[in-house]
Amino acid sequence: MDSRESLRIAVRSIRAHKLRSALTVIGVVIGIASVITFATFGASVQAEIVGDIGDSSAGNIYVFGTPEDEEGFERAFQPVFTESDVDRLGEIEGVEAVLPRGIVQVGSVRQGNETLARQQVTATTPASITPNSVVSGRTFTPGENEIVVNERMAESFSQNLTAGSTLTMVLPDGEEREVTVTGVVNGTRGELPVGQFARQPRIYAPVDPFYESVVESPSAGVRQRAYPQVTVVADPRGIPDTKAAIEAFLAESDARQLSASDTELVARSGSDFVDSISDVIEQITRFVTGIGVISLVVGAIGIANVMLVSVTERTREIGIMKAVGARNRDVMGVFLIEAGLLGTLGSVLGVPLGLLVGFGATRYADVGFALAVDWMVLAVVVGIVVGVVAGLYPAWRAARVDPIDALRHE
Amino acid sequence: MSETAGTSTPDPDATVVVESVTKQYAAGTTVTALDDVSLSLPRGSYTAIMGPSGSGKSTLLNLVGGLDTPSAGRVTVDGHEVSAESEAERAAIRGTEIGFVFQTFNLMPRLTAVENVALPLVFDGWSRAERRQRARELLDDVGLGDRLDHVPSELSGGQRQRVAIARALAPDPALILADEPTGNVDTETGATILDIFDDLHAAGNTILVVTHERHVAECAERIVHVEDGHIRKVEELGEETDG
């Protein structure tokens, strides 16, 4: 039989029962929409993070301590990486730069009579500020009371900060210090990927004269600055080897001796972060797909139910079709196409709904919107398959209808 | 009174040959609807089957129409041994060799007149353009050229029956089977329908009508009286024979 004719009959039948058909496909719509929502959101978050890590920080290896039992997160950021460690990391083959990063808690930051309370200043070296991240001005000079700010920070005062602005900082020991803003940047080189993701206002200052955390270096025997986290910039082509060399060094570093024995010192490359975030997204996607599958099963039962009702209602029509030459498989085709059409309708409505909700979620989470095209294609295919599978039994029942009884059917 | 009628040795050129057909149903006890019935419809003949309800006349119609298979005996329509074919083959024979006209019209409710008439051609694999062309011509012939795109609910009873007749003619069948074709229309419309059957007969079609109304049966060339699963009498009109 001409399948376009089956399609025409199916469309007429669905149109004749608009409300019933709409209610029937809701299960499929919800299933498809939930999967598409999270596939889209997952793809968007992934694209955002991969984009962040991919461009500017492909060669970054982040070195920090993390407690083995995963508890007491604050201990992870103990200042244990000494200046000696920083120097020795710089000697490892494949390492291009070592960027120490420390946090200075500042009581307040003041411009004129405007005050921002409780700010964090990231103390680092000028190498963290790459030329192409500078929006305006220049980087700070070590040893000077100079700072750079990111764009969010620059907009935090009623009068935007620009190169040359002066601020008053109240340091942890109560000392007030006049500082000069030398530049505005859109991020730094050594930042952890999750830090970039948050897009908070930030201030960057040279280690000297802002960072005061000192410990006695076990290897050098003198008191040195020590940092909770160090970012190693390595040749992107040799990341695995460099990472292994760093891990080997960490076992004999000052940081090892200064850390509690249950603290693990780790080196993580950008792709490690991508992997771990992808794992989380994948787990969420799998969970939501599970919910989607349950919803699709419910939807399939709904379609099967309505198709069985339809077969009973249209017994006479089946008889007519058989009387004028329809074979059992022609009758089966008519009902399978109708069920498949209901499934298709569900996925065609579910995909845009899922995209809409997914788009809302990306706006809410402040990440760029990315399409999960493979999931959209899969969703439509799954919708059709769900409809056809749900229609198999009703269609088989229809095909078995005895034409003589059917023609007598009222 | 003879148990069999028409020719006792089957006419090889007849459109329909029913040979010693028995049909039994298992409904608790075995019910014999037809008992060793033989009948032949020559090409171009116009035959009426009369009988009270439960006589077996509907069973005979279903067997000739390929909707049912006999328990014993053979049914041949235009050379096809319907009783021996598979379900799919019988469906194909119904679609191409037999045109059904029913008492209750039996049109597809959501298809237009043209689509209803074209329906048998769908299963016979005609292209959409050819089907529609053929359907338009047939609807024109039965006087419904201005109702092509109306669905059955927008048509009167007589118009619906004319659509059904056009549908029966669509595949150019060897046999037209009509089951109480005037049963659901008023007398005047019924007369129009019987006129159409006369025209079809005149054009050379083989027609078998099942009815319980004498005046409908009298339009045919002969009347086969069925009772209790047997053919009681074949009445050649104009020249009545008994047995």
Boltz contact constraints between the chains, C-beta under 6 A:
constraints:
  - contact:
      token1: [A, 1]
      token2: [B, 123]
      max_distance: 6.0
  - contact:
      token1: [A, 2]
      token2: [B, 122]
      max_distance: 6.0
  - contact:
      token1: [A, 5]
      token2: [B, 122]
      max_distance: 6.0
  - contact:
      token1: [A, 12]
      token2: [B, 110]
      max_distance: 6.0
  - contact:
      token1: [A, 16]
      token2: [B, 110]
      max_distance: 6.0
  - contact:
      token1: [A, 317]
      token2: [B, 108]
      max_distance: 6.0
  - contact:
      token1: [A, 320]
      token2: [B, 106]
      max_distance: 6.0
  - contact:
      token1: [A, 320]
      token2: [B, 108]
      max_distance: 6.0
  - contact:
      token1: [A, 323]
      token2: [B, 100]
      max_distance: 6.0
  - contact:
      token1: [A, 324]
      token2: [B, 95]
      max_distance: 6.0
  - contact:
      token1: [A, 324]
      token2: [B, 119]
      max_distance: 6.0
  - contact:
      token1: [A, 324]
      token2: [B, 120]
      max_distance: 6.0
  - contact:
      token1: [A, 325]
      token2: [B, 91]
      max_distance: 6.0
  - contact:
      token1: [A, 325]
      token2: [B, 94]
      max_distance: 6.0
  - contact:
      token1: [A, 325]
      token2: [B, 95]
      max_distance: 6.0
  - contact:
      token1: [A, 325]
      token2: [B, 120]
      max_distance: 6.0
  - contact:
      token1: [A, 325]
      token2: [B, 123]
      max_distance: 6.0
  - contact:
      token1: [A, 326]
      token2: [B, 123]
      max_distance: 6.0
  - contact:
      token1: [A, 327]
      token2: [B, 88]
      max_distance: 6.0
  - contact:
      token1: [A, 327]
      token2: [B, 91]
      max_distance: 6.0
  - contact:
      token1: [A, 330]
      token2: [B, 123]
      max_distance: 6.0
  - contact:
      token1: [A, 403]
      token2: [B, 67]
      max_distance: 6.0
  - contact:
      token1: [A, 404]
      token2: [B, 62]
      max_distance: 6.0
  - contact:
      token1: [A, 404]
      token2: [B, 67]
      max_distance: 6.0
  - contact:
      token1: [A, 404]
      token2: [B, 68]
      max_distance: 6.0
